[in-house]
Every structure is written in structure tokens, then in C-alpha cells.
């Protein structure tokens, strides 16, 4: 259409050749302007529509996509509550084990001493302890007198490994007190007076 209009304006009929050259130049300028508008504007509109309808494939392929880890909800950054571990069970030191062994040996020796003197005294006296009375006139008094010290040995180990500090400081008291009691009983049996009419040993 633009070419036909330009041809008509470039080669006017004979009746228009007598007009002034100024009007002719104005018409030619308008024709070229219309030609430019018809040729450029539709192409620019088509390019803009093409860009909007079809996105750039390279931009789609090379655009970094979010990783699946980023799409997941973020974990709670607050520290989780962790229960406190129970305190460790205290253990006896090497020095404590050595002292426990020596105290136990002394305690069992003192119990044997008490049993021996008690059996000798049964020849002239009667046992007042109802727990030892059935064994006082036989050799069974020796193992019977060792039951109490064995229990006190176990109690001493429990005190030495207690979680309470003040109990751990008193672990030696049961064995020491029992040793003192057995020695006192044995010495008391030796100090018993001999009944009249019985020859002294």
C-alpha cells in the first residue's frame, strides 16, 4: 500500500503537474511518513508481543532453581531440651579399698576373739544374748559370730559409694565401731570372776 501511494505521488497525472513544487514536496513527505509508519510500527508491535508470549529459553534453562532443601521448612533453631544425665556412681579409691580390707580383717579377728572367750565363759556362766544362746555351747558360735561383721562390711562399701558426701565420709564407722564392741566383749569375758569352788585356769 505504501509503495502504491508513493508511486502515485511520484508520478502525478498531467493535471497536477502545474501545481506548485511546495505542495508536491509536502505530499511526498506525508507519503514517506505513512510508508515508514506502516512498515515499522507493526514489526515493533510483533516483536514486543513475541517477547511477552515466548520467554527466553536460555534464561529459563540457566536460571538457578531453588533446591529442594530450601523449599523445606527451616528447623527450629532453638536448642532442644536435653535431660541432665544422672550423676555417676562414686567408686572407692585404692586407699579406701585398702583401709576397708584392713578394717574388715581386724573386725573379723575381734569377732573370733569374742566368740572364743564367750565359749570359755559358758563353762561357768550363761549367755544373755538370745541370738547367740543356741550356739554358745558349741563350735557353731564361730561362724554365727561372723554373720554380723559380714553385713557391716557390705554396709561400709555402700557408705563409701554413696551419692551423699556426708555419708561417704563416715564409711569406716560401722567396721570400727563393731571392732571396738567385739574387743570390749572379749575383754569383759576374760575379766569375769571365777565362781567359788571352781579351780582357776
ChimeraX attribute file (.defattr): number of C-alpha atoms within 10 A of each C-alpha:
attribute: neighborCount
match mode: 1-to-1
recipient: residues
	/A:1	9
	/A:2	16
	/A:3	11
	/A:4	11
	/A:5	14
	/A:6	18
	/A:7	13
	/A:8	13
	/A:9	18
	/A:10	14
	/A:11	10
	/A:12	11
	/A:13	10
	/A:14	7
	/A:15	7
	/A:16	10
	/A:17	11
	/A:18	8
	/A:19	9
	/A:20	9
	/A:21	10
	/A:22	9
	/A:23	10
	/A:24	15
	/A:25	13
	/A:26	10
	/A:27	15
	/A:28	18
	/A:29	14
	/A:30	13
	/A:31	21
	/A:32	16
	/A:33	13
	/A:34	15
	/A:35	17
	/A:36	12
	/A:37	13
	/A:38	13
	/A:39	12
	/A:40	10
	/A:41	10
	/A:42	11
	/A:43	12
	/A:44	11
	/A:45	10
	/A:46	11
	/A:47	11
	/A:48	11
	/A:49	11
	/A:50	11
	/A:51	10
	/A:52	10
	/A:53	9
	/A:54	8
	/A:55	10
	/A:56	10
	/A:57	9
	/A:58	8
	/A:59	9
	/A:60	10
	/A:61	9
	/A:62	8
	/A:63	9
	/A:64	8
	/A:65	8
	/A:66	8
	/A:67	8
	/A:68	7
	/A:69	8
	/A:70	8
	/A:71	8
	/A:72	8
	/A:73	7
	/A:74	8
	/A:75	6
	/A:76	7
	/A:77	6
	/A:78	6
	/A:79	6
	/A:80	7
	/A:81	6
	/A:82	6
	/A:83	6
	/A:84	6
	/A:85	6
	/A:86	6
	/A:87	7
	/A:88	7
	/A:89	8
	/A:90	13
	/A:91	14
	/A:92	16
	/A:93	11
	/A:94	9
	/A:95	9
	/A:96	15
	/A:97	14
	/A:98	12
	/A:99	13
	/A:100	20
	/A:101	13
	/A:102	12
	/A:103	21
	/A:104	23
	/A:105	16
	/A:106	17
	/A:107	28
	/A:108	22
	/A:109	17
	/A:110	24
	/A:111	27
	/A:112	21
	/A:113	18
	/A:114	24
	/A:115	27
	/A:116	18
	/A:117	16
	/A:118	23
	/A:119	21
	/A:120	14
	/A:121	20
	/A:122	15
	/A:123	9
	/A:124	12
	/A:125	14
	/A:126	13
	/A:127	16
	/A:128	9
	/A:129	9
	/A:130	8
	/A:131	10
	/A:132	16
	/A:133	13
	/A:134	12
	/A:135	18
	/A:136	23
	/A:137	17
	/A:138	10
	/A:139	12
	/A:140	13
	/A:141	20
	/A:142	18
	/A:143	13
	/A:144	16
	/A:145	21
	/A:146	17
	/A:147	12
	/A:148	14
	/A:149	22
	/A:150	15
	/A:151	12
	/A:152	20
	/A:153	21
	/A:154	13
	/A:155	16
	/A:156	23
	/A:157	18
	/A:158	16
	/A:159	21
	/A:160	25
	/A:161	17
	/A:162	18
	/A:163	15
	/A:164	11
	/A:165	12
	/A:166	11
	/A:167	15
	/A:168	18
	/A:169	12
	/A:170	12
	/A:171	21
	/A:172	22
	/A:173	15
	/A:174	20
	/A:175	26
	/A:176	15
	/A:177	12
	/A:178	21
	/A:179	22
	/A:180	14
	/A:181	15
	/A:182	22
	/A:183	18
	/A:184	14
	/A:185	19
	/A:186	19
	/A:187	13
	/A:188	13
	/A:189	20
	/A:190	15
	/A:191	10
	/A:192	11
	/A:193	10
	/A:194	14
	/A:195	10
	/A:196	7
	/A:197	6
	/A:198	8
	/A:199	7
	/A:200	8
	/A:201	4
